[in-house]
Amino acid sequence: MLETVTEFLNSVWGTVLTFRNSIRIWDIIDILIMTFLIYRVLSFMQKTSASSVIKGLLFILAVAWLANFFDMNILSYLLRQVVQMGIIVIVVLFQPEIRKMFEKMGTTRLNTLFRRKGKQEIIVAVLKEITAACYAMAKSETGAIIVIERKVGLNDFAVTGVKVDADVSSELIQNIFYPNSPLHDGALIIRDDRILAASCMLPLSTNYSLSKELGMRHRASVGLSERSDAIIIIVSEQTGAISIANEGMLKRNLDNETFEKLLWSEILASYNRKDKNIIRKLKEKMDA
């Protein structure tokens, strides 16, 4: 028995050595890159309606295999033609998703929101100014769209507005969106701790399942969140209700407490545990 186990272990070790000697470092890198790409594509598709289409395509492939296994010639032939055109079908069906994926890849910034070392205090101060402005505008029913840029750069949308390049302050944000002011129409974009531009045009959402009650501000905000990882805050001109758009989702009619918790939660998601703890302590100290 011991000899059998020893022979088995020697056989396994020999196989491992053979594999180790035959594989190159570039093969490992190749596998890791492909694994990462497949993971990112599947993660991206999971957040869109494309996941349902993928399930449909997998079902067709399963039926094609069964048809071939049971010699169902006509069905097997038809499904083979469908599978052969699969690449074209995927490109046509997933065109919006593929476009969004490449847009994000092409515009991703190397730095993230407020990532400069030792600037945790600025994060807290900036978010405090933003929330104060939103509360004031909600009370006065002043319509507004505030875009907080993260990894995906928003230069393409910033150039459609007026360059501001000013420190973030509640008073300035309220003045920009004051009714009939020159910059009140459109969105305000914040990059790091600066107001980058105001009166910016945003793309409308292509999601036809959105409520018919939503106005242009909300649809434009959802549209930008579909094409970037930005956090967009919307204040309704009709009701003063505050909403947040992120990753194609719209969370509407938030009370002050829920809005603040959600905003901070989304911002902190970009940071490691150490930075999160520092930011939380600074926020608690400023709230006290």
C-alpha positions in Angstrom: 0.0 0.0 0.0 2.8 2.4 0.9 4.6 1.6 -2.3 1.4 2.4 -4.3 1.0 5.8 -2.6 4.7 6.6 -3.1 4.4 5.7 -6.8 1.3 7.9 -7.1 3.0 10.9 -5.4 6.1 10.5 -7.6 3.9 10.4 -10.7 2.1 13.6 -9.6 5.4 15.3 -8.8 6.8 14.3 -12.2 3.7 15.8 -13.9 4.2 19.0 -11.9 7.9 19.3 -12.9 7.1 18.6 -16.5 4.4 21.3 -16.5 6.7 23.7 -14.7 9.5 23.2 -17.2 7.2 23.6 -20.2 5.4 26.7 -19.1 6.9 30.2 -19.7 6.5 33.3 -17.7 4.7 34.9 -20.7 2.1 32.0 -20.6 1.3 32.9 -17.0 1.0 36.6 -17.9 -1.2 35.7 -20.9 -3.5 33.6 -18.7 -3.8 36.4 -16.1 -4.6 39.0 -18.7 -7.3 36.9 -20.3 -8.7 36.1 -16.9 -8.9 39.8 -16.0 -10.4 40.7 -19.4 -13.1 38.0 -19.1 -13.9 39.0 -15.6 -14.2 42.7 -16.5 -16.4 41.9 -19.5 -18.7 39.7 -17.5 -18.9 42.2 -14.6 -19.8 45.0 -17.1 -22.4 42.8 -18.8 -23.9 41.9 -15.5 -24.7 45.5 -14.8 -26.6 45.9 -18.1 -29.5 44.4 -20.0 -26.9 42.4 -22.0 -26.9 39.7 -19.3 -30.4 38.6 -20.4 -29.2 38.4 -24.0 -26.2 36.3 -23.0 -28.5 33.8 -21.3 -30.5 33.6 -24.5 -27.4 32.9 -26.6 -26.2 30.2 -24.1 -29.7 28.6 -24.4 -29.3 28.6 -28.3 -25.9 27.0 -28.0 -27.3 24.3 -25.7 -30.2 23.5 -28.0 -27.7 23.4 -31.0 -25.6 20.9 -29.1 -28.6 18.7 -28.3 -29.9 18.9 -31.9 -26.5 17.7 -33.1 -26.3 15.0 -30.5 -29.7 13.5 -31.5 -29.1 14.0 -35.3 -31.9 16.5 -35.7 -30.5 17.6 -39.1 -32.8 20.5 -40.0 -32.7 22.1 -36.6 -29.0 21.5 -36.3 -28.3 23.1 -39.7 -30.4 26.2 -38.9 -28.7 26.6 -35.5 -25.3 26.2 -37.0 -26.0 29.1 -39.3 -27.0 31.2 -36.3 -23.9 30.3 -34.4 -21.7 31.1 -37.3 -23.1 34.6 -37.5 -22.8 34.9 -33.7 -20.1 37.6 -33.8 -22.1 39.9 -36.0 -25.2 39.2 -33.9 -23.3 40.0 -30.7 -21.9 43.3 -32.1 -25.4 44.4 -33.2 -27.2 43.4 -30.0 -24.5 44.7 -27.7 -23.6 47.8 -29.6 -24.6 50.3 -26.8 -22.9 48.2 -24.1 -19.7 47.8 -26.3 -19.6 51.5 -26.9 -20.0 52.3 -23.2 -17.2 49.9 -22.4 -14.8 51.4 -24.8 -15.7 55.0 -23.8 -14.9 54.1 -20.2 -11.6 52.4 -21.2 -10.6 55.4 -23.3 -11.4 58.1 -20.8 -10.4 56.5 -17.6 -8.1 58.8 -15.6 -5.1 57.4 -13.7 -6.1 59.2 -10.5 -9.4 58.9 -8.7 -11.5 61.4 -6.8 -9.5 63.3 -4.3 -6.7 60.7 -4.4 -3.9 63.2 -3.6 -2.0 62.0 -0.6 -2.9 63.7 2.7 -6.0 65.3 1.2 -8.6 63.5 3.3 -9.6 66.8 4.9 -10.4 68.2 1.5 -12.7 65.2 0.8 -14.8 65.9 3.9 -14.8 69.7 3.3 -15.9 69.4 -0.3 -18.7 66.9 0.4 -19.9 69.1 3.3 -20.1 72.1 0.9 -21.9 70.0 -1.7 -24.5 68.7 0.8 -25.1 72.1 2.2 -25.7 73.5 -1.2 -28.1 70.7 -2.0 -30.1 71.1 1.2 -30.4 74.9 0.5 -31.5 74.4 -3.1 -33.9 71.7 -2.2 -35.5 74.0 0.4 -35.9 76.8 -2.2 -36.9 74.3 -5.0 -33.9 75.4 -7.2 -33.2 72.9 -9.9 -29.6 71.6 -10.1 -27.3 68.9 -11.5 -24.0 68.4 -9.7 -21.6 65.8 -11.2 -18.8 64.4 -9.1 -16.1 63.0 -11.4 -14.3 59.8 -10.4 -12.1 57.5 -12.4 -13.7 58.2 -15.8 -12.7 61.6 -17.1 -15.5 64.0 -18.2 -13.6 66.4 -20.4 -15.9 65.7 -23.4 -18.8 67.0 -21.4 -16.9 69.8 -19.6 -16.0 71.5 -22.9 -19.7 71.8 -23.7 -20.1 74.3 -20.8 -18.3 77.2 -19.3 -14.9 76.7 -17.6 -15.0 77.8 -13.9 -12.0 76.4 -12.2 -12.9 77.5 -8.7 -12.9 76.1 -5.2 -16.0 74.2 -4.2 -18.3 76.2 -1.9 -21.9 76.0 -1.1 -22.5 79.7 -1.9 -20.9 79.4 -5.4 -22.9 76.3 -6.2 -26.1 78.1 -5.2 -25.2 81.2 -7.2 -24.5 79.1 -10.3 -27.9 77.5 -10.2 -29.8 80.6 -9.1 -32.8 80.9 -11.5 -32.1 83.0 -14.5 -28.4 83.2 -13.8 -26.2 82.8 -16.9 -25.0 79.3 -15.9 -28.1 77.9 -14.2 -29.0 75.6 -17.2 -27.0 72.4 -17.5 -24.8 70.5 -15.2 -21.9 71.5 -12.9 -18.9 69.2 -12.9 -16.6 68.8 -9.9 -13.1 67.3 -10.3 -11.2 66.6 -7.2 -11.6 69.7 -5.0 -12.4 72.1 -7.8 -15.5 73.1 -9.8 -14.3 72.3 -13.3 -17.2 73.7 -15.4 -20.8 74.7 -15.3 -23.7 74.8 -17.8 -22.5 71.5 -19.3 -24.6 69.4 -21.6 -25.1 65.7 -20.6 -26.2 62.8 -22.8 -29.8 61.6 -22.4 -30.4 58.0 -21.2 -31.2 55.3 -23.7 -33.1 53.4 -21.0 -36.7 53.3 -22.2 -37.9 51.7 -18.9 -37.3 54.9 -17.0 -40.5 56.5 -15.5 -42.3 58.8 -17.9 -42.6 61.3 -15.0 -38.8 62.0 -15.1 -37.8 65.3 -16.6 -34.7 66.2 -18.7 -32.5 66.7 -15.7 -33.0 63.2 -14.4 -32.8 61.6 -17.8 -29.5 63.4 -18.6 -28.1 62.4 -15.2 -28.9 58.8 -15.7 -27.5 59.0 -19.2 -24.1 60.2 -17.9 -24.1 57.6 -15.2 -24.5 54.9 -17.9 -21.4 56.2 -19.7 -19.2 56.9 -16.7 -18.7 56.1 -13.0 -19.6 59.6 -12.0 -21.9 60.3 -9.1 -24.7 62.7 -10.2 -26.8 64.7 -7.7 -30.1 66.1 -9.0 -32.3 68.6 -7.2 -35.8 68.8 -8.7 -37.1 72.3 -9.7 -40.7 71.2 -9.2 -40.6 69.5 -5.9 -37.1 70.2 -4.4 -36.6 66.5 -4.0 -33.0 65.2 -4.1 -31.9 62.2 -6.2 -28.7 60.4 -7.0 -27.8 58.7 -10.3 -25.0 56.2 -10.4 -24.1 53.3 -12.7 -27.3 53.7 -14.7 -29.5 53.6 -11.5 -31.6 56.5 -10.2 -32.4 56.7 -6.5 -35.2 59.3 -6.2 -36.8 61.5 -3.5 -34.2 61.0 -0.9 -34.6 62.6 2.5 -31.6 64.5 3.9 -30.3 61.7 6.1 -30.6 59.0 3.3 -29.0 61.3 0.7 -26.0 62.1 2.9 -25.5 58.4 3.8 -25.7 57.3 0.2 -23.4 60.0 -1.1 -20.7 59.3 1.5 -21.1 55.5 0.9 -20.5 55.9 -2.8 -17.5 58.2 -2.4 -15.9 56.0 0.3 -16.2 52.9 -1.9 -13.2 54.2 -4.0 -10.9 54.1 -1.0 -9.0 51.6 1.0 -9.8 50.8 4.6 -7.2 53.1 6.1 -8.4 56.1 4.1 -12.0 55.3 4.9 -11.4 55.3 8.6 -9.5 58.6 8.4 -12.3 60.2 6.4 -15.0 58.9 8.8 -13.2 60.3 11.8 -12.7 63.6 10.2 -16.4 63.8 9.2 -17.4 62.9 12.8 -15.1 65.6 14.2 -16.6 68.1 11.8 -20.1 67.1 12.5 -19.5 67.4 16.3 
